[in-house]
Amino acid sequence: MAGMTDLHTLAAALRARKISVHGLIEESLRKIARWNPRLNAFITVTADAAGARARQLDDELARGIDRGALHGIPIAHKDLVRTKGVLTTGGSKILAGYVPKRDAAIAARLDQAGAVLVGKTGLHELAYGVTSNNPHFGPVHNPWDLERISGGSSGGSAAAVAAGIVPLATGTDTGGSIRIPASFCGVVGLKPTFGRVNSRGVLPLSASMDHVGPITRTVRDAAIAFQAMVDAPTGYVPPADADIRGIRIGLPRNFYFERIDVEVSLAVRTAVQTAAAIGARIVEIDVPDMAALNAAARTIQLPEALAAWKAYLGRRGDFGADVLALLDQGREVAAVDYLEGENRGHATHARHERPGTAGPFDAMRLHQERPADRATDHCGGARRGYAPAGCGGYRGRPRYLQAAASGGGPSDVIFVAESSFLLVSLTKFYGRSPYRL
């Protein structure tokens, strides 16, 4: 086997008997052993259980039992996802030694779909930060430049996928924790519509804004994984020759371009021009209420995070300083402010969802994310977004575009997937592994 590649290709090779599940899992484990000392992407490795599972799934294929696209595919779970019989730390000292008695809903679903767990990935402590510099387990390093951060909070998952250790990892996203590390590591991250992927059993941060989604190497792989994650899959996966002619893309005039590096701005606008050249309709828009939405998101998240972990605050020395400071800030939010934040978020979401108000855009935003944008997708109603990395690379490192689509519908990923796929497939970093590894 030449090496780990995308999920779609691996699934086809397994069914053609060009590779075995056991061989695929062994390669993934060899890469963990070789690269994890440098990346620190994994907190726990499940080698023995993965080997036994691989033999079972090979036997099933030999008997004509095929669980679907994820049958035999190596997967890593963010160590926020409870896994039965496997250490689940949340990246925190307070949960050292915690071994759940049952799987989170997403772990159980992906296990039933045939994915093979090879390990649990590192993260920012309790998913409450964007660097994955963890005081208890050490920092997760970026595969493109080991001196730089992987982003967070799902940094280990993004690093593992970028390095080619696994083609699929789970992440969680409350205010950017899938999209930020996906952008930093040059991979694809999907924050699904709230509630589309069951988050039961995933350690909480902010119950009103926690999402679970896939991190993969390609947009097609993200769509495949998403279909396996949801309770009511539509079956839609974008074809290799996805056509975005007629897709309407709303490009913000304000906010996202107010503080931006010249090279990054040029890359975004070049991608927009590319989209227009191949048939997309670009409509410039003004995005409203961004400062208010960010304030609302923070007002919601601070007390909800405190409520989730208040029982452990007697062990203050077991929290990292940054996380402890944020938990303490949750005490300062008044109940009336929390309720007003919730109401503002719901009102803005309704305004974006209602036809004729925010504009009938298939992809509501196509932009380079800046730090202040991390929470606005949830409160603002643009509840679904791919964050494919690429756009030519920034000083030898990835950069990316985010496209987001509002609302739910029978096609789910169609708008974002198609508008992202052709743009990102033309870029330098898309689907590649870091040459330094």
C-alpha positions in Angstrom: 0.0 0.0 0.0 1.5 3.3 -1.1 0.2 5.2 1.9 -2.8 6.7 3.5 -5.0 8.6 1.1 -8.6 9.9 1.1 -11.5 8.0 2.5 -13.3 7.6 -0.7 -10.3 6.0 -2.4 -9.6 3.7 0.5 -13.2 2.5 0.6 -13.0 1.6 -3.1 -9.7 -0.2 -2.6 -11.1 -2.3 0.3 -14.0 -3.5 -1.8 -11.7 -4.3 -4.7 -9.6 -6.4 -2.3 -6.5 -4.3 -3.2 -6.0 -3.7 0.5 -7.3 -5.3 3.7 -8.7 -3.6 6.7 -6.0 -5.2 8.8 -3.3 -3.8 6.5 -4.9 -0.4 6.6 -5.1 -0.3 10.3 -1.5 -1.5 10.7 -0.3 1.3 8.5 -2.3 3.9 10.6 -0.7 2.5 13.8 2.8 2.6 12.3 2.3 6.2 11.4 1.1 7.0 14.9 4.2 5.3 16.3 6.5 7.2 13.9 5.0 10.7 13.9 3.1 11.2 17.2 6.3 11.8 19.2 6.7 14.9 17.0 3.0 15.9 16.6 1.6 14.9 19.9 -1.7 14.5 18.1 -2.9 11.5 20.2 -3.5 11.2 23.9 -4.5 7.5 23.7 -3.7 4.8 21.1 -6.0 1.8 20.9 -3.7 -0.6 19.0 -4.9 -4.0 20.4 -8.6 -3.2 20.1 -8.1 -1.8 16.5 -6.3 -4.9 15.4 -9.0 -7.2 16.7 -11.7 -5.0 15.1 -9.8 -5.0 11.8 -9.8 -8.8 11.7 -13.5 -8.9 12.4 -14.3 -6.4 9.6 -12.1 -8.3 7.1 -14.0 -11.4 7.9 -17.3 -9.6 7.3 -16.2 -8.4 3.9 -15.1 -11.9 3.0 -18.6 -13.1 3.9 -20.3 -10.4 1.8 -21.2 -8.2 4.8 -20.6 -4.5 3.9 -21.5 -1.9 6.5 -21.2 1.0 4.1 -18.6 3.6 3.1 -16.8 3.6 6.5 -16.4 -0.2 6.7 -12.8 -0.7 7.8 -11.8 2.9 7.7 -9.4 4.1 10.5 -10.9 6.9 12.6 -9.7 9.0 15.5 -12.1 10.5 18.0 -11.4 13.8 19.7 -10.8 13.0 23.4 -14.1 14.8 24.2 -16.1 11.9 22.8 -16.9 9.3 25.3 -15.7 5.8 24.2 -16.7 2.7 26.1 -13.7 1.1 27.9 -11.3 3.7 26.5 -9.7 6.6 28.5 -11.6 9.9 27.9 -9.8 12.8 29.4 -11.3 15.9 27.8 -7.7 17.1 27.7 -8.0 17.9 31.4 -6.3 16.7 34.6 -9.7 16.6 36.3 -10.7 13.6 34.2 -7.5 11.7 34.4 -8.3 8.0 34.7 -11.9 8.4 33.5 -13.0 5.4 31.4 -16.6 5.6 30.3 -19.0 2.7 30.6 -20.8 3.5 27.3 -20.1 5.3 24.0 -21.3 8.7 23.0 -24.0 8.5 20.4 -21.6 9.5 17.6 -19.0 6.9 18.7 -21.6 4.2 18.7 -23.0 5.3 15.3 -19.6 5.3 13.6 -18.7 2.0 15.2 -21.8 0.5 13.8 -20.9 2.0 10.4 -17.7 0.0 10.5 -15.1 2.6 11.4 -12.1 1.4 13.3 -11.0 3.5 16.3 -7.2 3.8 16.4 -6.9 6.4 19.1 -8.2 9.5 20.9 -6.8 12.9 19.9 -5.4 15.8 21.8 -7.3 19.1 22.2 -7.4 22.4 24.1 -8.4 21.6 27.6 -12.2 20.9 27.8 -12.4 22.3 24.3 -12.2 25.8 25.8 -9.7 27.5 23.6 -8.3 27.7 20.1 -4.6 26.7 20.3 -4.5 23.1 21.6 -1.6 24.2 23.8 -2.5 21.9 26.6 -0.9 22.3 30.0 -1.5 18.7 31.0 -0.7 16.7 27.8 1.5 19.2 26.0 0.8 21.2 22.8 -0.4 19.6 19.6 2.0 20.6 16.8 1.1 21.6 13.3 2.2 19.0 10.7 3.1 21.8 8.2 5.4 23.5 10.7 6.1 21.8 14.0 7.0 25.1 15.6 3.5 26.3 15.1 0.1 25.5 16.7 -2.5 23.2 15.2 -5.4 25.4 16.2 -8.1 24.3 18.4 -9.9 23.0 20.1 -9.9 20.0 17.8 -6.2 20.3 17.1 -5.2 16.7 17.5 -7.9 15.5 15.1 -6.9 18.1 12.4 -3.2 17.3 12.8 -3.9 13.5 12.5 -5.8 13.9 9.3 -3.4 16.4 7.8 -0.5 14.1 8.5 -2.3 11.2 6.7 -2.5 9.1 9.9 -6.3 8.7 9.5 -8.6 9.9 6.7 -11.3 10.8 9.2 -11.5 12.2 12.7 -14.3 13.6 14.8 -14.2 17.2 16.1 -16.5 19.4 18.1 -17.3 23.1 17.3 -18.8 25.6 19.8 -17.2 28.7 18.5 -14.8 27.5 15.7 -13.2 24.4 17.1 -13.6 22.3 14.0 -13.0 25.1 11.5 -10.0 26.8 13.1 -7.8 23.7 13.3 -9.0 22.6 9.8 -7.8 25.9 8.5 -4.5 25.8 10.3 -3.7 22.2 9.3 -4.9 22.4 5.6 -7.8 19.9 5.8 -11.6 20.1 5.5 -13.8 20.6 8.5 -17.6 20.6 8.7 -19.6 22.2 11.4 -23.1 20.8 10.8 -26.4 22.4 11.4 -27.1 22.4 15.2 -28.6 19.1 16.2 -28.1 17.3 12.9 -25.4 15.2 14.5 -26.3 13.8 18.0 -24.0 15.2 20.6 -25.3 13.0 23.5 -22.4 11.6 25.4 -19.8 14.1 24.2 -18.3 16.1 27.1 -20.1 19.5 27.1 -18.8 23.0 26.8 -21.9 25.1 25.9 -25.0 23.0 25.5 -26.7 25.7 23.3 -23.9 25.9 20.9 -22.0 22.5 20.9 -21.7 20.7 17.5 -20.1 17.5 16.4 -18.7 17.1 12.9 -16.1 15.4 10.7 -12.6 16.5 9.8 -11.3 14.9 6.6 -8.9 15.4 3.7 -11.5 16.3 1.0 -15.0 17.8 0.7 -16.3 14.5 -0.7 -15.0 12.7 2.3 -16.6 15.2 4.7 -19.9 14.6 2.9 -19.5 10.8 3.1 -18.7 11.0 6.9 -21.5 13.4 7.5 -24.0 11.0 5.9 -22.8 8.3 8.3 -23.1 10.6 11.3 -26.7 11.8 11.0 -29.9 10.1 12.0 -31.7 10.9 8.7 -29.1 10.8 5.9 -30.0 12.1 2.5 -27.3 10.1 0.7 -26.0 13.2 -1.1 -22.2 13.2 -1.8 -20.8 15.7 -4.3 -19.5 14.1 -7.5 -15.9 14.6 -8.5 -17.0 17.0 -11.3 -19.4 19.0 -9.1 -21.0 21.9 -11.1 -21.5 25.2 -9.3 -23.1 27.0 -12.2 -26.0 29.1 -10.9 -25.0 28.7 -7.2 -25.5 32.1 -5.5 -22.7 33.2 -3.1 -23.1 36.1 -0.8 -19.7 37.9 -0.3 -19.5 40.2 2.7 -18.4 43.8 2.1 -18.0 44.4 5.8 -16.5 42.9 8.9 -14.4 40.0 7.4 -12.2 42.3 5.3 -11.8 45.1 7.9 -8.6 43.6 9.4 -6.9 41.2 7.0 -3.4 40.5 5.6 -3.0 41.7 2.0 -2.0 38.3 0.7 -4.9 36.6 2.4 -7.4 39.1 1.0 -6.0 38.6 -2.5 -6.4 34.8 -2.1 -10.0 35.1 -1.1 -10.8 37.5 -3.9 -9.0 35.3 -6.4 -11.1 32.3 -5.3 -14.3 34.4 -5.6 -13.2 35.4 -9.2 -12.6 31.7 -9.9 -16.1 30.9 -8.7 -17.6 33.6 -10.9 -15.6 32.4 -13.9 -17.0 28.8 -13.6 -20.6 30.0 -13.3 -21.3 31.0 -9.7 -23.3 34.1 -9.1 -21.5 36.5 -6.6 -23.7 38.9 -4.7 -22.0 41.4 -2.4 -23.8 41.8 1.0 -23.5 43.6 4.3 -23.5 41.3 7.2 -25.5 42.8 10.1 -25.1 42.8 13.9 -21.7 41.1 14.0 -20.5 42.8 17.2 -23.9 42.1 18.9 -23.8 38.4 17.8 -20.3 37.9 19.2 -21.3 39.5 22.4 -24.4 37.3 22.6 -22.4 34.1 21.9 -20.0 34.9 24.7 -22.9 35.8 27.1 -24.3 32.3 26.4 -21.1 30.3 26.4 -19.6 31.6 29.6 -22.3 30.6 32.1 -23.1 27.3 30.2 -19.4 26.3 30.4 -19.4 27.1 34.1 -22.6 25.1 34.7 -21.0 22.1 32.9 -17.8 22.0 35.0 -18.8 23.8 38.3 -18.7 20.6 40.3 -15.0 20.3 39.7 -14.1 23.9 40.7 -13.0 22.8 44.1 -10.0 21.3 42.4 -8.8 24.7 41.0 -5.2 23.6 40.7 -6.1 20.8 38.3 -7.4 23.3 35.6 -5.1 25.1 33.3 -4.9 28.8 34.1 -6.6 29.9 30.9 -9.6 27.6 31.2 -10.0 28.4 34.9 -10.1 32.1 34.2 -12.8 31.6 31.6 -14.9 29.4 34.0 -14.6 32.1 36.6 -15.9 34.7 34.2 -19.1 32.6 33.9 -20.0 33.8 37.4 -20.2 37.4 36.2 -23.0 36.9 33.7 -26.4 37.8 35.0 -29.4 35.6 34.3 -31.1 38.4 32.4 -28.1 38.9 30.2 -27.9 35.2 29.4 -31.6 35.1 28.4 -31.2 38.2 26.3 -28.2 36.6 24.6 -30.3 33.6 23.8 -33.2 35.7 22.5 -30.8 37.8 20.3 -29.4 34.7 18.8 -32.8 33.2 18.0 -34.0 36.4 16.5 -31.0 36.8 14.2 -31.3 33.2 13.2 -34.9 33.7 12.3 -34.1 36.8 10.3 -31.5 35.0 8.3 -33.7 32.0 7.7 -36.9 33.9 6.6 -37.0 34.2 2.8 -36.6 37.7 1.4 -34.8 39.2 4.5 -31.1 38.2 4.3 -31.2 37.2 0.7 -31.7 33.8 -0.9 -28.1 32.7 -1.0 -27.1 29.1 -1.5 -23.7 29.8 0.1 -24.2 32.7 2.5 -20.6 33.6 3.0 -17.4 32.8 1.3 -14.6 34.4 3.3 -11.3 34.1 5.1 -12.2 33.6 8.8 -10.8 36.0 11.3 -10.8 35.4 15.1 -13.8 37.4 15.9 -16.0 35.2 13.6 -15.6 32.1 15.6 -19.0 32.2 17.3 -21.2 34.0 14.8 -22.2 31.1 12.6 -24.3 29.6 15.4 -26.1 32.7 16.5 -26.4 34.2 13.1 -28.2 31.3 11.4 -25.4 30.2 9.0 -25.4 26.9 10.7 -23.5 24.7 8.3 -20.0 25.4 6.9 -17.1 23.7 5.3 -13.7 25.1 6.0 -11.5 23.8 3.2 -7.8 24.8 3.5 -5.8 25.9 0.5 -5.9 29.0 -1.6 -2.2 28.7 -2.6 -0.6 28.7 0.8 0.6 31.5 3.0 4.4 31.6 3.5 4.5 27.8 3.0 1.5 27.2 5.3 -2.1 26.6 4.5 -4.9 29.1 4.5 -8.5 28.5 3.7 -12.0 29.7 2.8 -15.1 29.1 4.7 -18.5 28.7 2.9 -21.7 28.6 5.0 -25.3 27.8 4.1 -28.3 28.6 6.2 -31.2 26.4 7.3 -31.9 22.8 6.8 -33.2 21.0 3.7 -33.2 17.7 1.9 -29.8 18.2 0.3 -28.0 19.3 3.5 -24.4 19.6 2.2 -25.1 20.3 -1.4 -24.6 24.0 -1.5 -21.5 24.3 0.6 -19.9 21.1 -0.8 -20.3 22.1 -4.4 -19.3 25.7 -4.0 -16.2 24.7 -2.0 -15.2 21.6 -4.0 -14.2 23.1 -7.2 -12.5 26.1 -5.7 -10.4 24.2 -3.2 -9.5 21.3 -5.6 -7.5 23.9 -7.6 -5.3 24.9 -4.6 -1.8 23.9 -3.6 -2.7 22.2 -0.2 -5.9 20.4 -1.0 -5.7 16.7 -0.2 -1.9 16.8 0.4 0.2 15.7 3.3 2.9 17.9 4.8 6.2 17.2 3.1 8.2 17.7 6.4 6.8 14.4 7.8 
